[in-house]
Amino acid sequence: MDMTFDGISLNLRGRQILDAVTGTLRQGRVTVILGANGAGKSTLLSCLAGLRHPDSGRISIGDRDINRLDRLERARMIGLLPQQGDIHWDIDVTALVSLGRMPHRGRWGMSDADHHAIQAAMAATDCTHLAKRKALRLSGGEQGRVLLARILAGEPQWLLADEPLASLDPAHQLDVLDRLKQCARTGAGVAVVLHELTHAARIADDILVLKEGRVIAYGPRDQVLTPDILANAYGVEVHIGTSPAGDMMVVPIRRIA
Amino acid sequence: MTQLRLNLLLLGALLAAMLVSLLSGKVWVPPGDWLRGDLASLIILELRLPRTILAAAIGAALGMSGAVMQGYLRNPLADPGLFGVSGSAALGAVSSLYFGYAISALLLPLFALAGAAIGMSLLAMLAGRSGSLILFTLAGMILASISGSLTSLLISLAPTPFAASEIVTWLLGALTDRSWDDVRLALPVMAAGMIALAFTARSLDALTLGEAAARSLGVDVRRLQWLVVLGVGLTVGASVAAAGIIGFVGLIVPHLVRPLAGHRPSAVLLPSALAGALLLTLADSLVRIVPSASELRLGIAMSLLGAPFFLALLFRMRRELA
């Protein structure tokens, strides 16, 4: 099944945040969303999560409009990792990850499936050893992983992550990228907002590039990660190379005046 | 400490405190005489028992609504008075005094409830349908400020100094001379409010992750806002109707039980209700025991207890920041 968004536009206080944005998230694939600050990436994700209603256009999963889905059904299908990883109370890590099961849970307590999903999500994000810790006493990177575990615990079919690598160390950045990739491999449709172009190259199947609310490039990774498109999107000159192991590397070199 | 043990412990302490409350007062009535049917047992059954029940119920209502407010606003310093519901209930009550409440003893609590209801409706109308937290808080502060200034206006316009002093005394909050009539009026309203508050529990947990994440988890923020307005309005409105303004319970109690309950907002609700009941029952027993010419007002006693609490909080925060 695909999640398609067709011509979605959103105007906030006279500013056109999204302008006829069209694309498709496919299950089994990772779509990376790129663009300069203020290009509309986060707004696009919150529209896809059903948190914002675009002024026009339609977002659908299969042939169902996501804004017509029941709230809990939508919450079970679509997991959103917001940009700011807010944690407001000093709760146990396990309690925090369990919140991801909320749309699945019955009124009274959790089922075996819930517990299993929580354990699996914590193992997958290298959080199992943090289980008994308090969420606010963790480092920023540990909090980032715990919040990702919260999403994974919900086992969403569609996973939308807004800059999930912020404040992670390089090893855990790679872990999270690989984890997102693996989610796609096991059947989820994944959309990720990233700023690091080499990271984008590492996990993207498809790339959608936004500039001032408009899609300026959309397609398979190799067709989009080109010097011309990136110069247009960010106003920088990039060097595209290959690591000895064959991984694509995209490095900004200088600003184009 | 597990949740169950914490709640059982608080419940046991509350029952003990209610017993103490029944024993406190100018006249000593041993428990063996409580059901004898003479004058002394009337003191227990008709004067102290309704008062004890009201103290516990008001404490529970304020403690729980404070816990919900703090969870909803994600602010450990939020207080049920913040949204102006207690202010508008007080305004209703004060206007009944102003128009001469001698007509019926039930006039004042009914006016207070009406004031709370009007306050709640205004709050819901002002905040609109977006479910936005900032709009909601702003609307509440406007309401609190308007009702506060109108109350002051009524005091300054009071026809006689006697009426003015009666208003001021009432505003200080007390449970003196409450009867079963007050219990019958306030208790069902508080119970309804606490049921509404209990339905916020799960959404409050989800709000730990912020509004966007909570909504993506299926929380209906508009429904949540309605439940908060309704629950806080009914509990606080009925508390003010029964006892005037009693501050600090809703602020202190969730604070104190939060670390014991593991910080999860939903886990804080029941212990806050129990601990609020415990605190107010003890405080109301205390004001009856303390030797003084006229009985110390409960509202003043709570404020006196509240200040050192904040001092302790301040010192702790200073240590953590240093």
Interface residues (C-beta under 8 A of the other chain):
Chain A: S46 A49 G50 L51 R71 L72 R74 A75 R76 I78 G79 L80 L81 P82 Q84 D86 I87 H88 W89 D90 I91 D92 A95 L96 L99 G100 M102 P103 K134 L147 R150 G154
Chain B: G71 R74 R202 D205 A206 L207 T208 L209 G210 A212 A213 R215 S216 L217 G218 V219 D220 R258 G262 H263 R264 P265
